Amino acid sequence: MIGGKTAILGLTASLLALGVSAASAQDAALKIGMIGGITGPIESLMPPIADAARLAVAQVNEAGGIGPNGSKVEMVIGDDGCVDAARASDAADRQVNSEKVAGIVGAMCSGATIAAANSAAIPGGVVMVSPASTSPAVSDLDDKDLVFRTAPSDAYQGEVLARVVKKNGIDNVAITYVNNDYGTGFAQAFQKAFEADGGTVTVSQAHEDGKADYRAEIGSLASSGADALVVLAYVDGSGGRIVSQARETGDFSTFIGGDGMVGGNLTNVAGGDEKLILTRPGGTAAVGAEAFATAARAANLDPAATYTSTSYDAAFALMLALEKTGGSREGLSQALRDVSSAPGEVILPGEWAKAKQLIAAGTDINYEGASGALEFDAKGDVPGSYDEVTIRDGAIVVVGPAM
């Protein structure tokens, strides 16, 4: 790296902890928002996701801030509970209209992103970059080119998961999915791809999140004769509870899931003789993966945690675009495309000083992120890449790239 290596290696855990609060003390602070499920069914996934965005903010503040005056960045965090559209709307309204944020990292859950975008971000002309909303419904928003995501759509993940399941020798599955934008879109994409590849879906059933007991649903799914259970839900909500209760009843011994299931709490509900086959967006093969991993470890952050790389990229790319606009909301969506697309001088995670100098000189840059290249399409989507993961000895383990 040119210009960024020293900053990355010099970043310590204390800087990560203090970077955002130090920024808030600056008179000329520039605010960016972050909206996510701090509480709710992805609660265990959120700490590293938020810390990855804080890492990006700390690096920017340490290496010169934004704009010619070096404005420090302050990150304002809002909790949407993941599945609460009203809370997501309220959080977005506060950030857009009261905090006057220049852009938003988030939301995480797809329904929350759709609610926040429609209620506040789109009317207010504020760019949102979600690190984790994967429902195909996000692509269909009439968003005035304001809603982007660094995590790929489940239209892709459904196909990837179907291939991974077939690769593991499984031809017959039952599907249970949480009854929201995420679960519905993912289930449809997976079933279409799995059946097109010769697989059989014996039954596909929606379930409601937040119930204490799913044994009746599990029994119905098991009676279909499926060899494995596909659980497309959230690990801290219905998904984790279904896996736990299915283990207790002995109805299934093979479980399949996507990104919403890959959280720390899964190690509490799994770990026996069952087989777990999971996919999630991953950056293990990304050009910027090593630079991000080095900085993350220096800040006591696990670079392999779910959605850490996409969260870092959402924050860092958003701030690169703000550097190009001088901190203004105006023209930010085009600037986001400009700084993250080829051609241009390659910028890796942490190379803020280099990027700042090139942007000031009018030189095109191309951010190659921690999670992969951010070549946004017309809908603000990225093709992305995926990892296959599982649980071994009580820990989440990356099996390898999911092809």
Secondary structure as GFF3:
##gff-version 3
##sequence-region A 1 403
A	DSSP	alpha_helix	5	10	.	.	.	ID=ss1
A	DSSP	alpha_helix	13	24	.	.	.	ID=ss2
A	DSSP	beta_strand	30	36	.	.	.	ID=ss3
A	DSSP	three_ten_helix	43	45	.	.	.	ID=ss4
A	DSSP	alpha_helix	46	62	.	.	.	ID=ss5
A	DSSP	beta_strand	73	79	.	.	.	ID=ss6
A	DSSP	alpha_helix	85	93	.	.	.	ID=ss7
A	DSSP	pi_helix	94	98	.	.	.	ID=ss8
A	DSSP	beta_strand	104	106	.	.	.	ID=ss9
A	DSSP	alpha_helix	110	116	.	.	.	ID=ss10
A	DSSP	pi_helix	117	121	.	.	.	ID=ss11
A	DSSP	alpha_helix	122	124	.	.	.	ID=ss12
A	DSSP	beta_strand	128	130	.	.	.	ID=ss13
A	DSSP	three_ten_helix	136	140	.	.	.	ID=ss14
A	DSSP	beta_strand	147	149	.	.	.	ID=ss15
A	DSSP	alpha_helix	154	167	.	.	.	ID=ss16
A	DSSP	beta_strand	172	178	.	.	.	ID=ss17
A	DSSP	alpha_helix	181	196	.	.	.	ID=ss18
A	DSSP	beta_strand	200	207	.	.	.	ID=ss19
A	DSSP	alpha_helix	215	222	.	.	.	ID=ss20
A	DSSP	beta_strand	228	232	.	.	.	ID=ss21
A	DSSP	alpha_helix	238	249	.	.	.	ID=ss22
A	DSSP	beta_strand	254	257	.	.	.	ID=ss23
A	DSSP	three_ten_helix	259	261	.	.	.	ID=ss24
A	DSSP	alpha_helix	266	269	.	.	.	ID=ss25
A	DSSP	beta_strand	275	281	.	.	.	ID=ss26
A	DSSP	alpha_helix	289	298	.	.	.	ID=ss27
A	DSSP	alpha_helix	308	325	.	.	.	ID=ss28
A	DSSP	alpha_helix	332	339	.	.	.	ID=ss29
A	DSSP	beta_strand	345	347	.	.	.	ID=ss30
A	DSSP	alpha_helix	352	360	.	.	.	ID=ss31
A	DSSP	beta_strand	365	367	.	.	.	ID=ss32
A	DSSP	beta_strand	386	392	.	.	.	ID=ss33
A	DSSP	beta_strand	395	401	.	.	.	ID=ss34
###
